Amino acid sequence: MKARGIVTIANVWGETEAAYAKGVKRLSDSAVDAIELNLSCPNVPGEMVGQRAESARRVVRAARKVCEKPLWVKLPPDAGLEVAQAVEEEGADAVCAVNTFRAMAIDIETGKPVFERVSAGLSGPAIRPIALRIVYELASVLKIPLIGIGGITTWQDAVAFIMAGATAVQVGTANFIDPTRAIDIVQGLGRFMEEQKITNWKEVRGCAH
Ligand SMILES: Cc1cc2nc3c(=O)[nH]c(=O)nc-3n(C[C@H](O)[C@H](O)[C@H](O)COP(=O)(O)O)c2cc1C
């Protein structure tokens, strides 16, 4: 990817503070442009690091010490403002919100949960309005850039997240529906800028507040 001139951001998760730090150090020594610390993996048992300010703080502090690249911190949807502020205080360069929502399904033939661990992460358009509300709320308290994520499928969705206060957006599930969707979104954003005579996204960022 680097050989093709693509900005590359690596996402990293660890089972322990030390494992996070080890992964971050390796990535910091690599060619990636930024590191996204995933404090919100829904596929592991127990509580997520990003659900409590104290555990989030510890992991970000350990990562920050060994990270010479921009460090982004990705939060679970129910992290709350206190966690986001703790992460900011520990030196995160950006907050990414949100990861998937814990959800479940039941197979009515067997009467059992579909997923081995009972719950799994829900993503895509269904979560978009909730993710948008979370991004809006986080934008009111954070000073560092916020990267909006959650069900973004069209350029209009991306505009709404920017208007809620996001500096950038990420597109996840929509890529599985249509791998060229990100290109459509970028082109749509360009057309919107022209039509609305926007020269810099700063002009509309957070305008919904
Ligand atoms: C199949 C799949 C795998 C994912 N893997 C990761 C991951 O490794 N690390 C991470 O931080 N988020 C992961 N996510 C979460 C997404 O990056 C994103 O935060 C979430 O799906 C909401 O955005 P979306 O609705 O655009 O997909 C994954 C999501 C899906 C659907």
The ligand as a Gaussian input file, in Angstrom:
#p B3LYP/6-31G(d) Opt

LIG

0 1
 C      -16.459000      -7.888000       9.636000
 C      -16.033000      -6.728000      10.480000
 C      -14.764000      -6.730000      11.031000
 C      -14.345000      -5.673000      11.849000
 N      -13.081000      -5.690000      12.374000
 C      -12.661000      -4.654000      13.155000
 C      -11.336000      -4.623000      13.689000
 O      -10.537000      -5.524000      13.475000
 N      -10.988000      -3.562000      14.449000
 C      -11.837000      -2.509000      14.708000
 O      -11.472000      -1.568000      15.397000
 N      -13.092000      -2.522000      14.208000
 C      -13.517000      -3.548000      13.442000
 N      -14.803000      -3.545000      12.921000
 C      -15.681000      -2.405000      13.217000
 C      -15.709000      -1.407000      12.063000
 O      -14.415000      -0.885000      11.810000
 C      -16.687000      -0.251000      12.351000
 O      -16.266000       0.446000      13.511000
 C      -18.109000      -0.727000      12.567000
 O      -18.406000      -1.838000      11.754000
 C      -19.131000       0.370000      12.298000
 O      -18.952000       0.925000      11.007000
 P      -19.717000       0.380000       9.696000
 O      -21.188000       0.379000      10.032000
 O      -19.343000       1.361000       8.623000
 O      -19.197000      -0.985000       9.435000
 C      -15.231000      -4.595000      12.112000
 C      -16.514000      -4.612000      11.543000
 C      -16.929000      -5.664000      10.752000
 C      -18.334000      -5.633000      10.180000

